[in-house]
Amino acid sequence: MLLLVIAMSLLPLMDTAAKSLSTDYDLAPASIGFGRFAGQYVFVLLGIATAQITLNRRPQSERSAPPFLPARPLVHMLRGSLHGGGSMLFFVAVKYMPLADTIAVFFIEPMLLLALSAVFLGDHVGWPRRIASAIGFCGALLVVQPSYELFGAVALLPLLAALMFAFYLLITRRFGTGEHPVTMQLWSATGGMVTIGACIVIGEVVGAQDYRLTMPDLTDEVALIALMGLISTVAHITIVIAYQLAPASVLAPFSYLEIVTATIFGYLVFNDFPGGLQWIGIMIIVSTGLFIFLRERQLELRPAPVGDARATSLADLDEGT
């Protein structure tokens, strides 16, 4: 629980840095996203190299370094591409929208994941959770509505980012079993860089301002991008370890701490604070999300029928948001 609280306190700091880079330093969100994954790639490689140096000092029988290649490289490249594309769209949204609003809309992701698990993995989803998901989506629309009036279609980008991230977690759940957490982070960064790099090339061709290539100065901007890479590496590995130590149904409610910390950072740094309608939507999203996770916990604790070899549902996730 403490590990997840630390991660959820760090991630909004990365989003705050991304918003500052796009609004204060005029860097394109796509370039910021590429720098974020490049930083993660470098820090993961440094971690692997450091671990390897340490292991080389041990007897041969005690050496066990993370493998560079996962069991299914192409699948994990797709997984990283979804992560990268979703993060890039999120950074575009956070450039224009208040930080807390963007993250609150993004938290429709657990409800999308529930629906996708039913369709693609055959998980049983009862009517209580279906109704809760529909109510949660309505809460997201309450948050989106004022932003849509101010910023237009960009207010829908967190919803698309949440959908991409739900597919990312779906692949993680289906193919992540047995993979080393560090290897998964390395390939997430690789897929993210390839996808965002392709979007930057297209953005340069068509002249899309938010998807163009902008180079940071070798001062504050590089420092902020490096900080984003460090935070993403530490936070996501911390999340993986937390979910390895405790069931997802126990830890998942702590994920909503990210909305709280995002609200604090948004107010302190950008003087943004959710309005009345947004707060109603945020409360609906959090309430329905908690209901879904508590329902998952209840179902998980039910004794399984004799001979039932099915995996548990969303509680099997080995990587968090």
C-alpha positions as a Markdown table, in Angstrom:
| # | Residue | x | y | z |
|---|---|---|---|---|
| 1 | Met | 0.0 | 0.0 | 0.0 |
| 2 | Leu | 2.8 | 2.4 | 0.9 |
| 3 | Leu | 4.6 | 1.6 | -2.4 |
| 4 | Leu | 1.4 | 2.5 | -4.4 |
| 5 | Val | 0.9 | 5.7 | -2.4 |
| 6 | Ile | 4.4 | 6.7 | -3.3 |
| 7 | Ala | 3.8 | 5.9 | -7.0 |
| 8 | Met | 0.5 | 7.8 | -7.1 |
| 9 | Ser | 2.2 | 10.8 | -5.5 |
| 10 | Leu | 5.0 | 10.8 | -8.1 |
| 11 | Leu | 3.0 | 10.3 | -11.3 |
| 12 | Pro | 1.2 | 13.7 | -11.2 |
| 13 | Leu | 4.5 | 15.3 | -10.7 |
| 14 | Met | 5.5 | 13.9 | -14.1 |
| 15 | Asp | 2.3 | 15.2 | -15.7 |
| 16 | Thr | 2.9 | 18.6 | -14.1 |
| 17 | Ala | 6.4 | 18.7 | -15.7 |
| 18 | Ala | 4.8 | 17.8 | -19.1 |
| 19 | Lys | 2.2 | 20.6 | -18.8 |
| 20 | Ser | 4.9 | 23.1 | -17.8 |
| 21 | Leu | 7.1 | 22.1 | -20.8 |
| 22 | Ser | 4.2 | 22.6 | -23.2 |
| 23 | Thr | 2.8 | 25.8 | -21.8 |
| 24 | Asp | 5.8 | 27.6 | -20.3 |
| 25 | Tyr | 8.5 | 26.4 | -22.7 |
| 26 | Asp | 6.4 | 25.8 | -25.8 |
| 27 | Leu | 7.6 | 22.3 | -26.5 |
| 28 | Ala | 5.3 | 20.1 | -28.6 |
| 29 | Pro | 3.5 | 17.4 | -26.5 |
| 30 | Ala | 4.6 | 14.7 | -28.9 |
| 31 | Ser | 8.3 | 15.7 | -28.4 |
| 32 | Ile | 7.7 | 15.8 | -24.6 |
| 33 | Gly | 6.3 | 12.2 | -24.8 |
| 34 | Phe | 9.2 | 11.0 | -26.9 |
| 35 | Gly | 11.6 | 12.5 | -24.3 |
| 36 | Arg | 9.7 | 10.9 | -21.5 |
| 37 | Phe | 10.0 | 7.4 | -23.0 |
| 38 | Ala | 13.6 | 8.0 | -24.1 |
| 39 | Gly | 14.4 | 9.0 | -20.5 |
| 40 | Gln | 12.7 | 5.8 | -19.2 |
| 41 | Tyr | 14.7 | 3.7 | -21.7 |
| 42 | Val | 18.0 | 5.2 | -20.6 |
| 43 | Phe | 17.2 | 4.8 | -16.9 |
| 44 | Val | 16.1 | 1.2 | -17.3 |
| 45 | Leu | 19.3 | 0.4 | -19.2 |
| 46 | Leu | 21.4 | 2.1 | -16.5 |
| 47 | Gly | 19.5 | 0.0 | -13.9 |
| 48 | Ile | 20.2 | -3.2 | -15.9 |
| 49 | Ala | 23.9 | -2.3 | -16.3 |
| 50 | Thr | 24.2 | -1.6 | -12.6 |
| 51 | Ala | 22.5 | -4.8 | -11.7 |
| 52 | Gln | 24.8 | -6.7 | -14.1 |
| 53 | Ile | 27.9 | -5.2 | -12.6 |
| 54 | Thr | 26.7 | -6.2 | -9.1 |
| 55 | Leu | 25.8 | -9.7 | -10.2 |
| 56 | Asn | 29.2 | -10.2 | -11.8 |
| 57 | Arg | 30.8 | -10.0 | -8.4 |
| 58 | Arg | 28.7 | -12.9 | -7.1 |
| 59 | Pro | 29.2 | -16.6 | -7.7 |
| 60 | Gln | 27.9 | -17.9 | -11.1 |
| 61 | Ser | 25.1 | -19.8 | -9.4 |
| 62 | Glu | 23.6 | -16.6 | -7.9 |
| 63 | Arg | 23.6 | -14.6 | -11.1 |
| 64 | Ser | 20.1 | -13.8 | -12.5 |
| 65 | Ala | 19.9 | -10.6 | -14.6 |
| 66 | Pro | 16.7 | -9.4 | -16.3 |
| 67 | Pro | 16.6 | -10.7 | -19.9 |
| 68 | Phe | 16.6 | -8.1 | -22.7 |
| 69 | Leu | 14.1 | -10.0 | -24.8 |
| 70 | Pro | 10.6 | -11.0 | -23.5 |
| 71 | Ala | 9.0 | -14.2 | -24.6 |
| 72 | Arg | 6.8 | -12.4 | -27.1 |
| 73 | Pro | 8.7 | -9.3 | -28.4 |
| 74 | Leu | 6.1 | -8.3 | -31.0 |
| 75 | Val | 3.3 | -8.5 | -28.5 |
| 76 | His | 5.2 | -6.3 | -26.0 |
| 77 | Met | 6.1 | -3.9 | -28.8 |
| 78 | Leu | 2.4 | -3.5 | -29.4 |
| 79 | Arg | 1.9 | -3.1 | -25.7 |
| 80 | Gly | 4.5 | -0.3 | -25.6 |
| 81 | Ser | 3.0 | 1.3 | -28.6 |
| 82 | Leu | -0.4 | 1.6 | -26.9 |
| 83 | His | 1.3 | 3.0 | -23.8 |
| 84 | Gly | 3.2 | 5.5 | -25.9 |
| 85 | Gly | 0.2 | 6.6 | -27.9 |
| 86 | Gly | -2.0 | 7.0 | -24.9 |
| 87 | Ser | 0.7 | 9.0 | -23.0 |
| 88 | Met | 1.2 | 11.3 | -26.0 |
| 89 | Leu | -2.6 | 12.0 | -26.3 |
| 90 | Phe | -2.7 | 12.6 | -22.6 |
| 91 | Phe | 0.1 | 15.2 | -22.8 |
| 92 | Val | -1.7 | 16.9 | -25.6 |
| 93 | Ala | -4.8 | 17.1 | -23.5 |
| 94 | Val | -3.0 | 18.3 | -20.4 |
| 95 | Lys | -1.5 | 21.2 | -22.4 |
| 96 | Tyr | -4.9 | 22.7 | -22.7 |
| 97 | Met | -7.0 | 21.3 | -19.9 |
| 98 | Pro | -6.5 | 21.5 | -16.1 |
| 99 | Leu | -4.4 | 18.7 | -14.7 |
| 100 | Ala | -7.0 | 17.4 | -12.3 |
| 101 | Asp | -9.7 | 17.3 | -15.0 |
| 102 | Thr | -7.5 | 15.4 | -17.4 |
| 103 | Ile | -6.5 | 12.8 | -14.9 |
| 104 | Ala | -10.1 | 12.5 | -13.6 |
| 105 | Val | -11.4 | 11.7 | -17.2 |
| 106 | Phe | -8.5 | 9.3 | -17.7 |
| 107 | Phe | -9.8 | 7.3 | -14.7 |
| 108 | Ile | -12.6 | 5.9 | -16.8 |
| 109 | Glu | -9.9 | 3.4 | -17.8 |
| 110 | Pro | -10.8 | 0.7 | -15.1 |
| 111 | Met | -14.4 | 0.7 | -16.4 |
| 112 | Leu | -13.2 | 0.4 | -20.0 |
| 113 | Leu | -10.9 | -2.4 | -18.9 |
| 114 | Leu | -13.8 | -4.2 | -17.3 |
| 115 | Ala | -15.8 | -4.1 | -20.5 |
| 116 | Leu | -12.8 | -5.2 | -22.7 |
| 117 | Ser | -12.0 | -8.1 | -20.4 |
| 118 | Ala | -15.6 | -9.4 | -20.9 |
| 119 | Val | -15.3 | -9.1 | -24.6 |
| 120 | Phe | -11.8 | -10.3 | -25.3 |
| 121 | Leu | -11.0 | -12.5 | -22.3 |
| 122 | Gly | -14.5 | -13.9 | -21.6 |
| 123 | Asp | -14.6 | -12.6 | -18.0 |
| 124 | His | -18.0 | -12.7 | -16.5 |
| 125 | Val | -19.3 | -9.1 | -15.7 |
| 126 | Gly | -22.5 | -9.0 | -13.8 |
| 127 | Trp | -25.2 | -6.3 | -14.0 |
| 128 | Pro | -24.0 | -4.4 | -10.9 |
| 129 | Arg | -20.6 | -3.7 | -12.4 |
| 130 | Arg | -22.1 | -2.9 | -15.8 |
| 131 | Ile | -24.4 | -0.3 | -14.3 |
| 132 | Ala | -21.5 | 1.1 | -12.3 |
| 133 | Ser | -19.4 | 1.4 | -15.4 |
| 134 | Ala | -22.2 | 3.3 | -17.2 |
| 135 | Ile | -22.6 | 5.7 | -14.3 |
| 136 | Gly | -18.8 | 6.2 | -14.2 |
| 137 | Phe | -18.8 | 7.1 | -17.9 |
| 138 | Cys | -21.5 | 9.6 | -17.2 |
| 139 | Gly | -19.3 | 11.1 | -14.5 |
| 140 | Ala | -16.5 | 11.4 | -17.0 |
| 141 | Leu | -18.8 | 13.3 | -19.4 |
| 142 | Leu | -19.7 | 15.7 | -16.6 |
| 143 | Val | -16.0 | 16.5 | -16.3 |
| 144 | Val | -15.5 | 16.7 | -20.0 |
| 145 | Gln | -18.5 | 19.0 | -20.8 |
| 146 | Pro | -17.1 | 22.3 | -19.5 |
| 147 | Ser | -13.7 | 21.5 | -21.0 |
| 148 | Tyr | -15.3 | 20.7 | -24.3 |
| 149 | Glu | -17.0 | 24.1 | -24.4 |
| 150 | Leu | -13.6 | 25.8 | -23.8 |
| 151 | Phe | -11.2 | 23.6 | -25.7 |
| 152 | Gly | -13.2 | 21.6 | -28.2 |
| 153 | Ala | -12.5 | 18.1 | -29.3 |
| 154 | Val | -9.2 | 18.1 | -27.3 |
| 155 | Ala | -11.3 | 17.4 | -24.2 |
| 156 | Leu | -12.1 | 14.0 | -25.6 |
| 157 | Leu | -8.4 | 13.0 | -25.8 |
| 158 | Pro | -8.2 | 11.7 | -22.2 |
| 159 | Leu | -11.1 | 9.3 | -23.1 |
| 160 | Leu | -9.1 | 8.0 | -26.1 |
| 161 | Ala | -6.0 | 7.8 | -24.0 |
| 162 | Ala | -7.9 | 5.8 | -21.3 |
| 163 | Leu | -9.1 | 3.4 | -24.1 |
| 164 | Met | -5.5 | 2.8 | -25.3 |
| 165 | Phe | -4.3 | 2.3 | -21.8 |
| 166 | Ala | -7.1 | -0.2 | -21.1 |
| 167 | Phe | -5.9 | -2.2 | -24.1 |
| 168 | Tyr | -2.3 | -1.9 | -22.9 |
| 169 | Leu | -3.3 | -3.4 | -19.5 |
| 170 | Leu | -5.4 | -6.1 | -21.2 |
| 171 | Ile | -2.3 | -7.2 | -23.1 |
| 172 | Thr | -0.3 | -7.0 | -19.9 |
| 173 | Arg | -2.7 | -9.2 | -18.1 |
| 174 | Arg | -2.9 | -11.7 | -21.0 |
| 175 | Phe | 0.8 | -12.0 | -21.9 |
| 176 | Gly | 2.7 | -10.4 | -18.9 |
| 177 | Thr | 2.8 | -13.5 | -16.7 |
| 178 | Gly | 6.3 | -14.7 | -16.2 |
| 179 | Glu | 8.0 | -11.7 | -17.7 |
| 180 | His | 10.5 | -9.7 | -15.7 |
| 181 | Pro | 9.2 | -6.3 | -14.6 |
| 182 | Val | 12.3 | -4.5 | -15.8 |
| 183 | Thr | 12.1 | -6.2 | -19.2 |
| 184 | Met | 8.5 | -5.1 | -19.5 |
| 185 | Gln | 9.5 | -1.5 | -18.8 |
| 186 | Leu | 12.3 | -1.6 | -21.3 |
| 187 | Trp | 10.0 | -2.8 | -24.1 |
| 188 | Ser | 7.3 | -0.3 | -23.0 |
| 189 | Ala | 9.8 | 2.5 | -23.5 |
| 190 | Thr | 10.9 | 1.0 | -26.9 |
| 191 | Gly | 7.4 | 0.7 | -28.2 |
| 192 | Gly | 6.5 | 4.2 | -26.9 |
| 193 | Met | 9.5 | 5.8 | -28.7 |
| 194 | Val | 8.8 | 4.1 | -32.0 |
| 195 | Thr | 5.1 | 5.0 | -32.0 |
| 196 | Ile | 5.6 | 8.6 | -30.9 |
| 197 | Gly | 8.6 | 9.0 | -33.3 |
| 198 | Ala | 6.3 | 7.9 | -36.2 |
| 199 | Cys | 3.6 | 10.4 | -35.0 |
| 200 | Ile | 6.2 | 13.2 | -35.0 |
| 201 | Val | 7.3 | 12.4 | -38.6 |
| 202 | Ile | 3.6 | 12.5 | -39.7 |
| 203 | Gly | 3.1 | 15.7 | -37.7 |
| 204 | Glu | 6.0 | 17.4 | -39.4 |
| 205 | Val | 4.6 | 16.4 | -42.8 |
| 206 | Val | 1.1 | 17.7 | -42.2 |
| 207 | Gly | 2.1 | 20.6 | -40.0 |
| 208 | Ala | 0.3 | 19.6 | -36.8 |
| 209 | Gln | 1.7 | 21.9 | -34.1 |
| 210 | Asp | 1.3 | 19.6 | -31.1 |
| 211 | Tyr | 2.9 | 16.7 | -32.9 |
| 212 | Arg | 6.0 | 18.4 | -34.4 |
| 213 | Leu | 9.6 | 18.0 | -33.4 |
| 214 | Thr | 10.8 | 20.6 | -30.9 |
| 215 | Met | 14.2 | 20.4 | -29.4 |
| 216 | Pro | 14.7 | 21.3 | -25.7 |
| 217 | Asp | 17.4 | 23.7 | -24.5 |
| 218 | Leu | 20.3 | 22.2 | -22.6 |
| 219 | Thr | 19.1 | 23.7 | -19.3 |
| 220 | Asp | 15.7 | 23.5 | -17.5 |
| 221 | Glu | 13.9 | 21.7 | -20.3 |
| 222 | Val | 16.4 | 18.8 | -20.5 |
| 223 | Ala | 16.3 | 18.6 | -16.7 |
| 224 | Leu | 12.5 | 18.4 | -16.6 |
| 225 | Ile | 12.4 | 15.7 | -19.4 |
| 226 | Ala | 15.1 | 13.7 | -17.5 |
| 227 | Leu | 13.0 | 14.1 | -14.3 |
| 228 | Met | 10.0 | 12.8 | -16.2 |
| 229 | Gly | 11.9 | 9.7 | -17.4 |
| 230 | Leu | 13.2 | 9.1 | -13.9 |
| 231 | Ile | 9.8 | 9.4 | -12.3 |
| 232 | Ser | 8.1 | 7.2 | -14.9 |
| 233 | Thr | 10.8 | 4.5 | -14.4 |
| 234 | Val | 10.7 | 4.6 | -10.6 |
| 235 | Ala | 6.9 | 4.9 | -10.4 |
| 236 | His | 6.0 | 2.1 | -12.8 |
| 237 | Ile | 8.5 | -0.4 | -11.4 |
| 238 | Thr | 7.2 | 0.5 | -7.9 |
| 239 | Ile | 3.7 | -0.2 | -9.1 |
| 240 | Val | 4.7 | -3.6 | -10.6 |
| 241 | Ile | 6.4 | -4.6 | -7.3 |
| 242 | Ala | 3.4 | -3.4 | -5.3 |
| 243 | Tyr | 1.0 | -5.5 | -7.4 |
| 244 | Gln | 3.3 | -8.5 | -7.0 |
| 245 | Leu | 3.1 | -8.1 | -3.2 |
| 246 | Ala | -0.6 | -7.6 | -2.8 |
| 247 | Pro | -3.8 | -8.3 | -4.8 |
| 248 | Ala | -5.0 | -5.7 | -7.3 |
| 249 | Ser | -8.4 | -5.6 | -5.6 |
| 250 | Val | -6.7 | -4.5 | -2.4 |
| 251 | Leu | -4.4 | -1.9 | -3.9 |
| 252 | Ala | -6.6 | -0.5 | -6.7 |
| 253 | Pro | -8.6 | 2.1 | -4.5 |
| 254 | Phe | -5.3 | 3.8 | -3.7 |
| 255 | Ser | -4.8 | 4.6 | -7.4 |
| 256 | Tyr | -7.4 | 7.4 | -6.9 |
| 257 | Leu | -4.9 | 9.2 | -4.8 |
| 258 | Glu | -3.5 | 10.4 | -8.1 |
| 259 | Ile | -6.5 | 12.6 | -8.6 |
| 260 | Val | -5.9 | 14.2 | -5.2 |
| 261 | Thr | -2.2 | 14.9 | -5.8 |
| 262 | Ala | -2.9 | 16.1 | -9.3 |
| 263 | Thr | -5.4 | 18.6 | -7.9 |
| 264 | Ile | -2.8 | 19.8 | -5.4 |
| 265 | Phe | 0.0 | 20.2 | -8.1 |
| 266 | Gly | -2.5 | 21.8 | -10.5 |
| 267 | Tyr | -3.5 | 24.4 | -8.0 |
| 268 | Leu | 0.0 | 25.2 | -6.7 |
| 269 | Val | 1.8 | 25.3 | -10.1 |
| 270 | Phe | -1.0 | 26.5 | -12.5 |
| 271 | Asn | -3.7 | 27.9 | -10.2 |
| 272 | Asp | -6.1 | 25.4 | -11.7 |
| 273 | Phe | -8.9 | 24.1 | -9.5 |
| 274 | Pro | -11.9 | 21.9 | -10.6 |
| 275 | Gly | -15.3 | 23.7 | -10.6 |
| 276 | Gly | -18.6 | 22.5 | -9.2 |
| 277 | Leu | -19.6 | 20.3 | -12.1 |
| 278 | Gln | -16.2 | 18.8 | -12.4 |
| 279 | Trp | -16.2 | 17.9 | -8.7 |
| 280 | Ile | -19.5 | 16.1 | -9.1 |
| 281 | Gly | -18.1 | 14.1 | -12.1 |
| 282 | Ile | -14.9 | 13.3 | -10.2 |
| 283 | Met | -16.9 | 12.0 | -7.2 |
| 284 | Ile | -19.0 | 9.9 | -9.5 |
| 285 | Ile | -16.0 | 8.4 | -11.2 |
| 286 | Val | -14.2 | 7.7 | -7.9 |
| 287 | Ser | -17.4 | 6.2 | -6.3 |
| 288 | Thr | -18.2 | 3.9 | -9.2 |
| 289 | Gly | -14.5 | 2.9 | -9.6 |
| 290 | Leu | -14.3 | 2.0 | -5.9 |
| 291 | Phe | -17.5 | 0.0 | -6.2 |
| 292 | Ile | -16.1 | -2.0 | -9.1 |
| 293 | Phe | -12.9 | -2.8 | -7.2 |
| 294 | Leu | -14.8 | -3.7 | -4.1 |
| 295 | Arg | -17.0 | -6.0 | -6.1 |
| 296 | Glu | -13.9 | -7.6 | -7.7 |
| 297 | Arg | -12.6 | -8.2 | -4.2 |
| 298 | Gln | -15.9 | -9.8 | -3.1 |
| 299 | Leu | -15.9 | -12.1 | -6.1 |
| 300 | Glu | -12.2 | -12.9 | -5.6 |
| 301 | Leu | -12.9 | -14.0 | -2.0 |
| 302 | Arg | -15.7 | -16.4 | -3.0 |
| 303 | Pro | -14.6 | -20.1 | -2.9 |
| 304 | Ala | -14.0 | -21.4 | -6.4 |
| 305 | Pro | -15.8 | -24.5 | -7.5 |
| 306 | Val | -13.8 | -27.7 | -7.3 |
| 307 | Gly | -11.8 | -28.2 | -10.4 |
| 308 | Asp | -12.3 | -24.7 | -11.7 |
| 309 | Ala | -9.0 | -23.6 | -13.2 |
| 310 | Arg | -10.0 | -20.2 | -14.4 |
| 311 | Ala | -7.8 | -17.2 | -13.6 |
| 312 | Thr | -9.3 | -14.5 | -11.5 |
| 313 | Ser | -10.5 | -11.4 | -13.4 |
| 314 | Leu | -9.0 | -7.9 | -13.0 |
| 315 | Ala | -7.2 | -8.9 | -9.8 |
| 316 | Asp | -4.7 | -10.7 | -12.0 |
| 317 | Leu | -3.1 | -7.5 | -13.3 |
| 318 | Asp | 0.6 | -7.5 | -12.7 |
| 319 | Glu | 1.0 | -3.8 | -13.6 |
| 320 | Gly | -0.9 | -0.8 | -12.5 |
| 321 | Thr | -1.7 | 2.5 | -14.1 |
